């Protein structure tokens, strides 16, 4: 099999199921992961004979993509904030929007030795990225899932980053009252009624517990996080949240009711309400 033949096989198999631009992106990622090729290599080595193992590996990837399994789970990793993070079906696949949240925190917090808490860490992508970028930050990350924490701990070790991981459920047990400069969370925020509009690769493979909240109580996690932040943030400490774009007003009201101040909404790169920040002000 030549490079040209491999690319054509991918296109023929996937173009009926995926947007052509997504297929081209998948192609680049697959060639980089399996062959360690850069995009320019795909062009320059168009006629090269590929290694004997490649056709069977390619066929396995194609079969799984045809079942709508996310490519990140197939390859076992996702790119986030300049680094590869191991991902398994125990954790959500990191999204580009969440990179924006990390960048916002880094840009707005230039001090040193900050105490940071990430609630619902999943793969650890937020906590680890902040621990790497903030100056001498002490970062703690919690999650209810022991499987997710195992993935996050692996990622921290692989990236040589020190993060304290704690198993904890913000809904059912009281978190320790520590003094935090920053609390960040990307909690479940998709209502059950929104399922019908979601892609199969999300619904069939990503962990439902990290995605969905009841229609009757979409603020379930935000209310618990805001109540904790109103006690545990230092004076002037800030809460950063990723939110459901359809519930921006309800989210800001929830934070206000918890006694937080300076509540601000921010858009993602698509112009959607995606992030909210709030501050604890002690009179």
C-alpha positions as a Markdown table, in Angstrom:
| # | Residue | x | y | z |
|---|---|---|---|---|
| 1 | Unk | 0.0 | 0.0 | 0.0 |
| 2 | Unk | 1.3 | 3.5 | -1.0 |
| 3 | Unk | 0.6 | 6.7 | 0.8 |
| 4 | Unk | -1.7 | 7.7 | -2.0 |
| 5 | Unk | -3.7 | 4.5 | -1.7 |
| 6 | Unk | -4.0 | 4.8 | 2.0 |
| 7 | Unk | -5.3 | 8.3 | 1.8 |
| 8 | Unk | -7.8 | 7.3 | -0.9 |
| 9 | Unk | -9.0 | 4.4 | 1.3 |
| 10 | Unk | -9.7 | 6.7 | 4.2 |
| 11 | Unk | -11.6 | 9.2 | 2.0 |
| 12 | Unk | -13.7 | 6.5 | 0.3 |
| 13 | Unk | -14.6 | 5.0 | 3.7 |
| 14 | Unk | -15.3 | 8.1 | 5.7 |
| 15 | Unk | -16.5 | 10.8 | 3.3 |
| 16 | Unk | -20.1 | 9.3 | 3.4 |
| 17 | Unk | -20.1 | 9.7 | 7.2 |
| 18 | Unk | -18.0 | 12.8 | 8.0 |
| 19 | Unk | -17.5 | 16.3 | 6.6 |
| 20 | Unk | -14.6 | 16.2 | 4.1 |
| 21 | Unk | -12.7 | 18.7 | 6.1 |
| 22 | Unk | -13.0 | 16.5 | 9.2 |
| 23 | Unk | -11.8 | 13.5 | 7.1 |
| 24 | Unk | -8.7 | 15.5 | 6.1 |
| 25 | Unk | -8.0 | 16.4 | 9.7 |
| 26 | Unk | -8.4 | 12.8 | 10.8 |
| 27 | Unk | -6.0 | 11.7 | 8.0 |
| 28 | Unk | -3.3 | 14.0 | 9.3 |
| 29 | Unk | -3.8 | 12.9 | 12.9 |
| 30 | Unk | -3.7 | 9.2 | 11.9 |
| 31 | Unk | -0.6 | 9.5 | 9.8 |
| 32 | Unk | 1.1 | 11.5 | 12.6 |
| 33 | Unk | 0.1 | 8.9 | 15.2 |
| 34 | Unk | 0.8 | 5.7 | 13.4 |
| 35 | Unk | 3.8 | 6.7 | 11.2 |
| 36 | Unk | 5.0 | 9.8 | 13.1 |
| 37 | Unk | 4.6 | 11.8 | 9.9 |
| 38 | Unk | 4.1 | 15.6 | 9.6 |
| 39 | Unk | 1.5 | 16.9 | 7.2 |
| 40 | Unk | 4.3 | 17.8 | 4.7 |
| 41 | Unk | 5.4 | 14.1 | 4.7 |
| 42 | Unk | 2.0 | 13.1 | 3.4 |
| 43 | Unk | 2.6 | 15.2 | 0.3 |
| 44 | Unk | 6.3 | 14.6 | -0.2 |
| 45 | Unk | 6.0 | 10.8 | 0.3 |
| 46 | Unk | 2.9 | 10.3 | -1.8 |
| 47 | Unk | 4.3 | 7.3 | -3.7 |
| 48 | Unk | 6.1 | 5.7 | -0.7 |
| 49 | Unk | 5.3 | 2.1 | 0.1 |
| 50 | Unk | 4.0 | 2.0 | 3.7 |
| 51 | Unk | 5.2 | -0.5 | 6.3 |
| 52 | Unk | 3.6 | -4.0 | 6.3 |
| 53 | Unk | 1.7 | -3.4 | 9.5 |
| 54 | Unk | 0.0 | -0.3 | 8.3 |
| 55 | Unk | -2.9 | -1.7 | 6.2 |
| 56 | Unk | -4.4 | -3.8 | 9.0 |
| 57 | Unk | -3.9 | -0.9 | 11.5 |
| 58 | Unk | -5.7 | 1.4 | 9.0 |
| 59 | Unk | -8.5 | -1.0 | 8.5 |
| 60 | Unk | -9.1 | -1.3 | 12.2 |
| 61 | Unk | -9.2 | 2.5 | 12.6 |
| 62 | Unk | -11.6 | 2.9 | 9.7 |
| 63 | Unk | -13.9 | 0.2 | 11.1 |
| 64 | Unk | -14.1 | 1.9 | 14.4 |
| 65 | Unk | -14.6 | 5.4 | 12.9 |
| 66 | Unk | -17.5 | 3.9 | 10.8 |
| 67 | Unk | -19.1 | 3.0 | 14.2 |
| 68 | Unk | -18.7 | 6.6 | 15.1 |
| 69 | Unk | -16.1 | 5.9 | 17.8 |
| 70 | Unk | -14.1 | 9.1 | 18.5 |
| 71 | Unk | -10.7 | 9.1 | 16.9 |
| 72 | Unk | -9.2 | 10.3 | 20.2 |
| 73 | Unk | -10.4 | 7.1 | 22.0 |
| 74 | Unk | -9.2 | 4.9 | 19.1 |
| 75 | Unk | -5.7 | 6.5 | 19.3 |
| 76 | Unk | -5.8 | 6.8 | 23.1 |
| 77 | Unk | -4.9 | 10.5 | 23.2 |
| 78 | Unk | -6.0 | 14.0 | 22.6 |
| 79 | Unk | -4.1 | 17.2 | 22.0 |
| 80 | Unk | -4.8 | 20.0 | 24.5 |
| 81 | Unk | -2.9 | 23.2 | 25.2 |
| 82 | Unk | 0.1 | 22.0 | 23.3 |
| 83 | Unk | 0.4 | 18.6 | 24.9 |
| 84 | Unk | -0.9 | 15.0 | 24.3 |
| 85 | Unk | -3.2 | 13.8 | 27.0 |
| 86 | Unk | -4.2 | 10.1 | 27.4 |
| 87 | Unk | -7.9 | 9.7 | 27.1 |
| 88 | Unk | -10.1 | 6.7 | 27.7 |
| 89 | Unk | -13.9 | 6.3 | 27.7 |
| 90 | Unk | -13.7 | 7.1 | 31.5 |
| 91 | Unk | -13.1 | 10.7 | 30.6 |
| 92 | Unk | -14.4 | 13.4 | 28.3 |
| 93 | Unk | -12.4 | 14.3 | 25.3 |
| 94 | Unk | -10.9 | 17.8 | 25.9 |
| 95 | Unk | -12.5 | 20.5 | 23.7 |
| 96 | Unk | -10.9 | 23.5 | 22.1 |
| 97 | Unk | -13.3 | 25.7 | 24.0 |
| 98 | Unk | -11.9 | 24.5 | 27.3 |
| 99 | Unk | -8.4 | 25.6 | 26.1 |
| 100 | Unk | -9.9 | 29.1 | 25.9 |
| 101 | Unk | -10.9 | 28.8 | 29.5 |
| 102 | Unk | -7.4 | 27.8 | 30.5 |
| 103 | Unk | -5.9 | 30.7 | 28.5 |
| 104 | Unk | -8.3 | 33.1 | 30.2 |
| 105 | Unk | -7.2 | 31.9 | 33.7 |
| 106 | Unk | -3.5 | 32.2 | 32.7 |
| 107 | Unk | -4.0 | 35.7 | 31.2 |
| 108 | Unk | -5.9 | 37.0 | 34.2 |
| 109 | Unk | -3.7 | 35.5 | 37.0 |
| 110 | Unk | -0.1 | 36.5 | 36.6 |
| 111 | Unk | 0.8 | 36.3 | 40.3 |
| 112 | Unk | 2.9 | 33.6 | 41.9 |
| 113 | Unk | 2.2 | 30.7 | 44.3 |
| 114 | Unk | -1.6 | 30.6 | 43.7 |
| 115 | Unk | -3.8 | 27.9 | 45.2 |
| 116 | Unk | -5.9 | 26.4 | 42.5 |
| 117 | Unk | -8.8 | 23.9 | 42.6 |
| 118 | Unk | -10.2 | 22.1 | 39.6 |
| 119 | Unk | -13.6 | 20.4 | 40.3 |
| 120 | Unk | -14.5 | 17.5 | 38.1 |
| 121 | Unk | -11.0 | 17.2 | 36.5 |
| 122 | Unk | -11.7 | 14.2 | 34.2 |
| 123 | Unk | -8.5 | 13.7 | 32.1 |
| 124 | Unk | -6.8 | 16.4 | 34.2 |
| 125 | Unk | -6.3 | 18.6 | 31.2 |
| 126 | Unk | -7.3 | 21.9 | 33.0 |
| 127 | Unk | -5.5 | 21.2 | 36.2 |
| 128 | Unk | -2.3 | 20.0 | 34.5 |
| 129 | Unk | -2.2 | 22.8 | 32.0 |
| 130 | Unk | -2.6 | 25.4 | 34.8 |
| 131 | Unk | 0.0 | 23.7 | 36.9 |
| 132 | Unk | 2.4 | 24.0 | 34.0 |
| 133 | Unk | 1.6 | 27.6 | 33.0 |
| 134 | Unk | 1.0 | 29.4 | 36.3 |
| 135 | Unk | 4.0 | 30.5 | 38.4 |
| 136 | Unk | 4.6 | 28.0 | 41.2 |
| 137 | Unk | 0.9 | 27.2 | 41.5 |
| 138 | Unk | -0.3 | 24.6 | 44.0 |
| 139 | Unk | -3.0 | 22.8 | 42.1 |
| 140 | Unk | -5.6 | 20.3 | 43.5 |
| 141 | Unk | -8.0 | 18.4 | 41.3 |
| 142 | Unk | -11.1 | 16.4 | 42.3 |
| 143 | Unk | -13.3 | 14.0 | 40.6 |
| 144 | Unk | -16.0 | 11.5 | 41.6 |
| 145 | Unk | -14.7 | 8.8 | 39.3 |
| 146 | Unk | -11.7 | 6.7 | 40.4 |
| 147 | Unk | -11.2 | 5.7 | 36.8 |
| 148 | Unk | -11.0 | 9.3 | 35.7 |
| 149 | Unk | -8.6 | 10.1 | 38.5 |
| 150 | Unk | -6.3 | 7.2 | 37.3 |
| 151 | Unk | -6.2 | 8.7 | 33.8 |
| 152 | Unk | -5.5 | 12.2 | 35.3 |
| 153 | Unk | -2.7 | 10.9 | 37.5 |
| 154 | Unk | -1.2 | 9.1 | 34.5 |
| 155 | Unk | -1.3 | 12.4 | 32.5 |
| 156 | Unk | 0.3 | 14.4 | 35.3 |
| 157 | Unk | 3.1 | 11.9 | 35.6 |
| 158 | Unk | 3.6 | 11.6 | 31.8 |
| 159 | Unk | 3.9 | 15.4 | 31.6 |
| 160 | Unk | 6.1 | 15.7 | 34.7 |
| 161 | Unk | 3.6 | 17.9 | 36.4 |
| 162 | Unk | 2.8 | 18.0 | 40.2 |
| 163 | Unk | -1.0 | 18.0 | 40.9 |
| 164 | Unk | -2.7 | 16.8 | 44.0 |
| 165 | Unk | -5.7 | 14.5 | 43.1 |
| 166 | Unk | -8.6 | 13.9 | 45.4 |
| 167 | Unk | -11.6 | 11.7 | 45.0 |
| 168 | Unk | -14.7 | 13.8 | 45.9 |
| 169 | Unk | -18.3 | 14.3 | 44.9 |
| 170 | Unk | -19.3 | 17.9 | 45.2 |
| 171 | Unk | -23.0 | 17.0 | 45.3 |
| 172 | Unk | -23.0 | 14.6 | 48.2 |
| 173 | Unk | -20.1 | 15.4 | 50.5 |
| 174 | Unk | -18.8 | 18.6 | 51.9 |
| 175 | Unk | -15.5 | 19.6 | 50.4 |
| 176 | Unk | -12.8 | 20.7 | 52.8 |
| 177 | Unk | -12.8 | 24.4 | 53.4 |
| 178 | Unk | -9.5 | 25.5 | 52.1 |
| 179 | Unk | -8.5 | 29.0 | 50.9 |
| 180 | Unk | -8.3 | 29.1 | 47.1 |
| 181 | Unk | -7.2 | 31.9 | 44.8 |
| 182 | Unk | -8.9 | 30.1 | 41.9 |
| 183 | Unk | -11.6 | 27.5 | 41.6 |
| 184 | Unk | -12.3 | 26.2 | 38.1 |
| 185 | Unk | -14.8 | 23.7 | 36.8 |
| 186 | Unk | -16.2 | 22.4 | 33.5 |
| 187 | Unk | -19.1 | 20.4 | 35.1 |
| 188 | Unk | -22.0 | 18.5 | 33.5 |
| 189 | Unk | -24.3 | 21.0 | 31.9 |
| 190 | Unk | -26.2 | 19.4 | 29.0 |
| 191 | Unk | -29.8 | 18.7 | 29.7 |
| 192 | Unk | -31.3 | 15.4 | 28.9 |
| 193 | Unk | -33.7 | 17.0 | 26.4 |
| 194 | Unk | -30.7 | 18.2 | 24.4 |
| 195 | Unk | -29.6 | 14.7 | 23.7 |
| 196 | Unk | -31.5 | 14.5 | 20.4 |
| 197 | Unk | -29.3 | 17.2 | 18.9 |
| 198 | Unk | -26.0 | 15.5 | 19.8 |
| 199 | Unk | -23.7 | 13.4 | 17.6 |
| 200 | Unk | -23.5 | 9.7 | 18.0 |
| 201 | Unk | -19.8 | 9.8 | 18.7 |
| 202 | Unk | -20.6 | 11.7 | 21.9 |
| 203 | Unk | -23.7 | 9.9 | 23.0 |
| 204 | Unk | -22.4 | 6.4 | 22.3 |
| 205 | Unk | -18.9 | 6.7 | 23.7 |
| 206 | Unk | -18.3 | 9.6 | 26.1 |
| 207 | Unk | -19.2 | 9.2 | 29.8 |
| 208 | Unk | -22.8 | 10.3 | 30.3 |
| 209 | Unk | -22.2 | 11.2 | 34.0 |
| 210 | Unk | -19.7 | 13.9 | 32.9 |
| 211 | Unk | -22.2 | 15.4 | 30.3 |
| 212 | Unk | -25.8 | 15.4 | 31.4 |
| 213 | Unk | -28.0 | 17.0 | 34.1 |
| 214 | Unk | -31.7 | 16.6 | 34.7 |
| 215 | Unk | -34.0 | 18.9 | 32.8 |
| 216 | Unk | -35.7 | 19.8 | 36.1 |
| 217 | Unk | -32.4 | 21.0 | 37.6 |
| 218 | Unk | -29.9 | 22.2 | 35.1 |
| 219 | Unk | -28.0 | 24.2 | 37.8 |
| 220 | Unk | -27.4 | 21.1 | 39.9 |
| 221 | Unk | -23.6 | 21.3 | 39.7 |
| 222 | Unk | -23.3 | 25.1 | 39.4 |
| 223 | Unk | -25.4 | 25.6 | 42.6 |
| 224 | Unk | -23.1 | 23.2 | 44.6 |
| 225 | Unk | -19.9 | 24.7 | 43.1 |
| 226 | Unk | -21.1 | 28.3 | 43.7 |
| 227 | Unk | -22.0 | 27.5 | 47.3 |
| 228 | Unk | -18.6 | 26.0 | 48.0 |
| 229 | Unk | -16.8 | 28.9 | 46.2 |
| 230 | Unk | -18.6 | 31.5 | 48.3 |
| 231 | Unk | -17.0 | 29.9 | 51.4 |
| 232 | Unk | -13.7 | 28.6 | 50.2 |
| 233 | Unk | -12.3 | 31.3 | 47.9 |
| 234 | Unk | -10.0 | 33.8 | 49.4 |
| 235 | Unk | -11.0 | 37.4 | 49.5 |
| 236 | Unk | -10.8 | 38.5 | 45.9 |
| 237 | Unk | -10.4 | 34.9 | 44.7 |
| 238 | Unk | -12.1 | 34.0 | 41.4 |
| 239 | Unk | -14.4 | 31.2 | 40.2 |
| 240 | Unk | -14.1 | 30.2 | 36.5 |
| 241 | Unk | -16.8 | 28.0 | 34.9 |
| 242 | Unk | -17.6 | 26.6 | 31.5 |
| 243 | Unk | -21.3 | 26.8 | 30.9 |
| 244 | Unk | -24.2 | 25.8 | 28.7 |
| 245 | Unk | -24.6 | 28.6 | 26.2 |
| 246 | Unk | -28.4 | 28.4 | 26.5 |
| 247 | Unk | -28.3 | 28.9 | 30.2 |
| 248 | Unk | -26.1 | 31.9 | 30.7 |
| 249 | Unk | -28.7 | 34.0 | 32.5 |
| 250 | Unk | -29.7 | 31.2 | 34.8 |
| 251 | Unk | -26.0 | 30.5 | 35.6 |
| 252 | Unk | -25.2 | 34.1 | 36.5 |
| 253 | Unk | -28.3 | 34.2 | 38.7 |
| 254 | Unk | -27.2 | 31.1 | 40.5 |
| 255 | Unk | -23.8 | 32.6 | 41.2 |
| 256 | Unk | -25.4 | 35.9 | 42.4 |
| 257 | Unk | -27.7 | 34.0 | 44.7 |
| 258 | Unk | -24.6 | 32.3 | 46.2 |
| 259 | Unk | -23.3 | 35.7 | 47.2 |
| 260 | Unk | -20.5 | 36.0 | 44.6 |
| 261 | Unk | -19.7 | 39.3 | 42.9 |
| 262 | Unk | -18.3 | 40.8 | 39.7 |
| 263 | Unk | -20.0 | 38.1 | 37.6 |
| 264 | Unk | -19.0 | 38.3 | 33.9 |
| 265 | Unk | -19.9 | 36.3 | 30.8 |
| 266 | Unk | -17.4 | 35.6 | 28.0 |
| 267 | Unk | -17.9 | 34.2 | 24.5 |
| 268 | Unk | -16.1 | 31.3 | 22.9 |
| 269 | Unk | -14.5 | 31.7 | 19.5 |
| 270 | Unk | -17.8 | 30.9 | 17.9 |
| 271 | Unk | -19.5 | 33.8 | 19.6 |
| 272 | Unk | -21.5 | 31.7 | 22.1 |
| 273 | Unk | -21.8 | 32.4 | 25.8 |
| 274 | Unk | -19.4 | 29.8 | 27.1 |
| 275 | Unk | -17.6 | 31.0 | 30.2 |
| 276 | Unk | -18.5 | 32.9 | 33.4 |
| 277 | Unk | -16.3 | 34.3 | 36.1 |
| 278 | Unk | -17.2 | 35.5 | 39.6 |
| 279 | Unk | -15.3 | 36.8 | 42.6 |
| 280 | Unk | -15.7 | 36.4 | 46.3 |
| 281 | Unk | -15.6 | 39.8 | 48.0 |
| 282 | Unk | -15.5 | 39.8 | 51.8 |
| 283 | Unk | -16.7 | 43.0 | 53.3 |
